[in-house]
Amino acid sequence: MPSSYAPGHTRLTFIGLGIMGAPMARNLVRAGYDVTVCNRDHAKAEAFAEDGASSSAPGIAAAVRDADVVITMVPASPEVEEVVLHPDGVLDHLKPGVLLIDMSTITPQTSVRVAEAARAKGIQVLDAPVSGGEAGAVEGVLSIMVGGDQEAFDAARPVFEALGTTVVRCGPHGAGQTVKAANQLIVAVNIEALAEAVVFLGKSGVELSAALDVLGGGLAGSAVLARKKDSILAGDFRPGFKVDLHHKDLGIVTDAARAVGAAVPAGALVAQLVAALRAQGDGGLDHAALVRGVQRLSGEPPQSNA
């Protein structure tokens, strides 16, 4: 393993060009990496290559064959298992010594299984989920929580620094996913609290924009309030992070907490509220749409999606 995977000296493959993956891959191109992209919808990968990536590949084997670093950014554990672990997946085509970085949000147990399977083939792995949403991915200011060996983390730091501004190794394999689960717990509870405050203020006749401005300047201020305020005020719930995905993440939280005997009562409640929101047809909206669920509970028609 090289001491550093620096731009200009690293062939990097990026698998998964969704809401988060596409801007992340674009930032790696801008940082000077030789980036090959691969996506289930190959047309999206071809279009991305025309927009600046070094090349696109029609399948996993061609995408990873010559890579020094492979990054996967897919929706959930089943997709990681399909892309990485299944026959003809990433591990079947990597050379020993390659670094695999999974930046998806999955269960800690899946990350450990991937690391164990990779170790048997002489491949280093880091689990490195991110927080910051689409805006953070576009701006290159993600928070990146990493699990895995210190040597691999140190070598990968230039890659991470092209994607985010807070990059921390949190412990061994699976630790990054555990910290991401905690992050998603905090974010969900914060959005639900914001949603309840918005409906409470609105029904009380308060000028909502002014109220949120002053709340943002006090102890109630948060990154959630700062990032979600304008979209809630505008009723714009185009997805930066889908309700469907947060539903998946809260399942990870509750399962992982149960496994270690940790009580997460607020998390369990918000998990049920998110599940209800999906059942009401809002799974494809941004998670700020929790305000629509609170409006329904309060006897109001849900705010329209702009």
Residue pairs with C-beta under 8 A, 6 or more apart in sequence:
1 97
1 99
1 124
1 151
1 152
1 155
2 9
2 68
2 155
3 154
3 155
4 154
4 155
4 157
4 158
5 12
5 68
5 69
5 99
5 155
5 156
5 158
5 159
6 158
7 31
7 32
7 33
7 158
7 162
8 32
8 33
10 33
10 34
10 68
10 69
10 159
11 34
11 36
11 66
11 67
11 68
11 69
12 28
12 33
12 34
12 35
12 36
12 67
12 68
12 69
12 70
12 71
12 159
13 35
13 36
13 37
13 38
13 57
13 63
13 64
13 67
13 69
13 70
13 71
14 21
14 24
14 25
14 28
14 35
14 36
14 37
14 38
14 53
14 71
14 73
15 37
15 38
15 39
15 60
15 63
15 64
15 70
15 71
15 72
15 73
15 74
15 83
15 90
16 38
16 39
16 72
16 73
16 74
16 83
16 104
17 25
17 37
17 39
17 44
17 45
17 48
18 73
18 74
18 75
19 134
19 137
19 239
19 240
19 241
19 242
20 73
20 130
20 133
20 134
20 137
21 39
21 73
21 74
22 44
22 48
23 134
23 137
23 138
24 71
24 73
24 103
24 130
24 137
24 142
24 163
25 35
25 37
25 48
25 53
26 48
26 51
26 52
27 137
27 140
27 162
27 163
28 35
28 159
28 162
28 163
29 35
29 52
29 53
29 54
30 52
30 162
31 158
31 162
33 159
33 162
34 54
35 53
35 54
36 53
36 54
36 55
36 56
36 57
36 63
36 67
37 45
37 48
37 49
37 53
37 55
37 56
37 57
37 63
38 45
38 56
38 57
38 58
38 59
38 60
38 62
38 63
38 64
39 45
39 48
42 56
42 58
45 56
45 57
45 58
46 56
48 56
49 55
49 56
57 63
60 83
60 88
60 89
60 90
60 93
61 88
61 92
61 93
63 70
64 70
64 90
64 93
64 94
64 98
65 93
67 94
67 98
68 98
68 99
69 98
69 99
69 100
69 101
69 156
69 159
70 90
70 94
70 98
70 99
70 100
70 101
71 101
71 102
71 103
71 159
72 80
72 83
72 84
72 90
72 100
72 101
72 102
72 103
72 104
73 103
73 104
74 80
74 83
74 104
75 104
75 245
75 248
76 104
76 105
76 106
76 245
76 248
77 106
77 107
77 110
79 104
80 102
80 104
80 106
80 110
80 114
81 110
81 113
82 89
83 89
83 90
84 90
84 91
84 100
84 102
84 114
84 117
85 91
85 113
85 114
85 117
90 100
91 100
91 117
91 118
91 121
91 123
94 100
94 121
94 123
96 121
96 122
96 123
97 122
97 123
97 124
98 123
98 124
99 123
99 124
99 125
99 126
99 152
99 155
99 156
100 114
100 118
100 123
100 124
100 125
100 126
101 125
101 126
101 128
101 156
101 159
102 111
102 114
102 125
102 126
102 127
102 128
103 128
103 129
103 130
103 144
104 129
105 129
105 177
105 180
105 184
105 245
105 248
105 249
105 252
106 127
106 129
106 177
106 252
107 177
107 252
107 255
107 256
108 127
108 147
108 174
108 175
108 177
108 178
108 181
108 256
109 174
110 177
111 125
111 127
111 147
111 173
111 174
111 176
111 177
112 173
112 174
114 125
114 127
115 125
115 127
115 148
115 173
115 174
118 124
118 125
119 125
124 148
124 149
124 152
125 148
125 152
125 173
126 146
126 147
126 148
126 149
126 152
126 153
126 156
126 176
127 146
127 147
127 148
127 173
127 174
127 175
127 176
127 177
128 144
128 145
128 146
128 147
128 148
128 156
128 160
128 176
129 144
129 145
129 176
129 177
129 179
129 180
130 136
130 137
130 142
130 143
130 144
130 145
130 163
130 164
130 180
131 142
131 143
131 145
131 180
131 183
131 187
132 141
132 142
132 143
132 164
133 227
133 240
133 241
134 239
134 240
134 241
135 227
135 240
136 142
136 143
136 164
137 163
140 162
140 163
140 164
140 165
141 164
141 165
142 163
142 164
142 165
142 166
143 164
143 165
143 166
143 183
144 160
144 163
144 164
144 166
144 167
144 168
145 168
145 170
145 175
145 176
145 179
145 180
145 183
146 153
146 156
146 160
146 167
146 168
146 169
146 170
146 175
146 176
147 169
147 170
147 171
147 172
147 173
147 174
147 175
147 176
147 177
147 178
148 169
148 172
148 173
148 176
149 172
150 169
153 169
157 167
160 167
161 167
169 175
170 176
170 178
170 179
171 178
177 252
178 256
180 249
181 249
181 252
181 253
181 256
182 253
184 246
184 249
184 250
184 252
184 253
185 250
185 253
185 264
185 266
185 267
187 224
187 246
187 287
188 246
188 249
188 250
188 267
188 270
188 271
188 274
188 287
189 266
189 267
189 270
190 222
190 224
190 225
191 224
191 228
191 287
191 288
191 290
192 270
192 273
192 290
192 294
194 224
194 225
194 228
194 232
194 288
194 291
195 232
195 288
195 290
195 291
195 293
195 294
196 294
197 215
197 220
198 208
198 212
198 232
198 291
198 294
199 291
199 294
199 295
199 298
199 300
201 208
201 211
201 212
202 208
203 298
203 300
208 233
209 233
212 225
212 229
212 233
215 221
215 225
216 225
216 226
216 229
228 288
230 236
231 237
231 238
231 286
231 288
232 288
232 291
232 303
234 306
235 303
235 304
235 305
235 306
236 305
236 306
237 282
237 285
237 286
237 288
237 289
237 292
237 305
237 306
238 285
238 286
238 305
238 306
239 284
239 285
239 286
240 286
241 286
241 287
242 283
242 284
242 285
242 286
242 287
243 274
243 277
243 278
243 282
243 283
243 284
243 285
243 286
243 287
243 289
243 290
244 278
244 283
244 284
245 287
246 274
246 287
247 271
247 274
247 275
247 278
247 283
250 267
250 270
250 271
250 274
251 271
253 264
253 267
253 271
254 264
254 267
254 268
254 271
257 263
257 264
257 267
273 290
273 293
274 287
274 290
276 293
277 283
277 289
277 290
277 292
277 293
280 292
280 293
280 296
282 289
282 292
282 293
285 292
285 305
289 305
291 303
292 302
292 303
293 302
295 301
295 302
295 303
296 302
